[in-house]
């Protein structure tokens, strides 16, 4: 179930990140989600870390199919990276005062921000493939 949530979040956040590359019709629909992109980024970061630690990566280690393994690794990496890009400003507001942690988080977000469109494309593709695997359209996981 969490893999389906991860897949949908990856597709939506990936398209938001790569919005310059999507057709104008879809871009107008994505603009409706822009106010919620920080919340979506935090959710994607949480889901990515959960997938990394408990759910998807241990599952891949047990059932090593190459296509599925590459999809899971790409989805976890892009979920964490996009979560940092989209969610860090929201998370930084929760940190009290001017702490070094807040400065480091904002510095990391600026460094990753240059690659946001490429990470977004990887996230959208990985989310689509993960959805296909989880629904059984691309074979058994």
C-alpha positions as CSV (number, residue, x, y, z in Angstrom):
1,X,0.0,0.0,0.0
2,X,2.8,2.4,0.8
3,X,4.4,1.6,-2.6
4,X,1.2,2.9,-4.3
5,X,1.3,6.1,-2.2
6,X,5.0,6.5,-3.1
7,X,4.3,6.0,-6.8
8,X,1.5,8.6,-6.9
9,X,3.5,11.1,-4.9
10,X,6.5,10.6,-7.2
11,X,4.4,11.1,-10.3
12,X,2.8,14.3,-8.9
13,X,5.9,15.8,-7.4
14,X,8.0,14.8,-10.4
15,X,5.7,16.5,-12.8
16,X,5.7,19.6,-10.5
17,X,9.5,19.6,-10.5
18,X,9.7,19.2,-14.3
19,X,6.8,21.5,-15.0
20,X,8.8,23.4,-17.7
21,X,9.0,20.2,-19.7
22,X,5.3,19.2,-19.6
23,X,2.7,20.4,-22.1
24,X,0.8,23.6,-21.4
25,X,-2.5,21.9,-20.7
26,X,-1.0,19.7,-18.0
27,X,1.0,22.6,-16.6
28,X,-2.2,24.6,-16.0
29,X,-3.6,21.7,-14.0
30,X,-0.4,21.3,-12.1
31,X,-0.5,25.0,-11.1
32,X,-3.5,24.2,-8.9
33,X,-1.2,22.0,-6.8
34,X,1.6,24.7,-6.3
35,X,0.3,25.9,-3.0
36,X,0.5,22.4,-1.6
37,X,4.0,21.5,-3.0
38,X,5.8,22.1,0.3
39,X,3.4,19.7,2.0
40,X,3.8,17.2,-0.8
41,X,7.6,17.5,-0.5
42,X,7.5,16.8,3.2
43,X,5.2,13.8,2.6
44,X,7.5,12.5,-0.2
45,X,10.6,12.9,2.1
46,X,8.9,10.9,4.9
47,X,7.7,8.2,2.5
48,X,11.1,8.0,0.8
49,X,12.9,7.5,4.2
50,X,10.3,4.9,5.3
51,X,10.8,3.0,2.0
52,X,14.6,3.2,2.4
53,X,14.6,1.9,6.0
54,X,11.7,-0.5,6.3
55,X,9.7,-1.4,3.3
56,X,10.9,-1.4,-0.3
57,X,14.7,-1.8,0.0
58,X,14.6,-4.8,2.3
59,X,11.9,-6.3,-0.1
60,X,14.3,-5.8,-3.1
61,X,17.1,-7.5,-1.2
62,X,15.0,-10.6,-0.8
63,X,13.5,-10.6,-4.3
64,X,16.3,-9.4,-6.6
65,X,14.6,-8.8,-10.0
66,X,16.8,-6.4,-11.9
67,X,14.1,-4.2,-13.4
68,X,12.1,-3.9,-10.1
69,X,15.3,-3.4,-8.1
70,X,16.4,-0.5,-10.3
71,X,12.9,1.0,-10.2
72,X,12.8,0.9,-6.4
73,X,16.3,2.3,-6.0
74,X,15.5,5.2,-8.4
75,X,12.2,5.8,-6.7
76,X,13.7,5.9,-3.2
77,X,16.6,8.2,-4.3
78,X,14.4,10.6,-6.2
79,X,11.8,10.6,-3.4
80,X,14.4,11.7,-0.9
81,X,16.0,14.2,-3.2
82,X,12.7,15.8,-4.3
83,X,11.5,15.7,-0.7
84,X,14.6,17.8,0.2
85,X,14.1,20.2,-2.6
86,X,10.4,20.7,-2.1
87,X,10.0,20.2,1.7
88,X,13.1,21.9,3.2
89,X,11.6,25.4,3.3
90,X,8.6,24.0,5.1
91,X,10.8,22.0,7.5
92,X,13.1,24.9,8.1
93,X,10.2,26.9,9.5
94,X,9.8,24.3,12.2
95,X,13.4,24.8,13.4
96,X,13.6,27.4,16.1
97,X,15.9,30.4,15.6
98,X,18.9,30.6,13.3
99,X,20.5,27.2,13.9
100,X,23.3,25.7,11.8
101,X,20.9,22.9,10.9
102,X,18.6,25.3,9.2
103,X,21.5,26.9,7.2
104,X,22.8,23.5,6.1
105,X,19.3,22.4,5.0
106,X,18.8,25.5,2.9
107,X,22.3,25.2,1.5
108,X,21.6,21.6,0.4
109,X,18.3,22.7,-1.1
110,X,20.0,25.4,-3.2
111,X,22.6,22.9,-4.4
112,X,20.0,20.4,-5.5
113,X,17.7,23.0,-6.9
114,X,19.8,23.3,-10.1
115,X,19.0,19.7,-10.9
116,X,15.3,19.8,-10.0
117,X,13.9,19.2,-13.5
118,X,16.1,16.2,-14.1
119,X,15.3,14.7,-10.7
120,X,11.6,15.4,-11.5
121,X,11.8,13.5,-14.7
122,X,13.5,10.5,-13.0
123,X,10.9,10.7,-10.2
124,X,7.9,10.7,-12.6
125,X,9.3,7.8,-14.6
126,X,10.3,5.8,-11.5
127,X,6.8,6.5,-10.0
128,X,5.1,5.3,-13.2
129,X,7.2,2.1,-13.4
130,X,6.7,1.5,-9.6
131,X,2.9,1.8,-10.1
132,X,3.1,-0.6,-13.0
133,X,5.0,-3.1,-11.0
134,X,2.7,-2.8,-7.9
135,X,-0.4,-3.2,-10.0
136,X,1.1,-6.2,-11.8
137,X,1.2,-4.6,-15.2
138,X,4.9,-5.0,-15.6
139,X,5.3,-8.5,-14.0
140,X,5.4,-9.8,-10.5
141,X,7.5,-8.0,-7.9
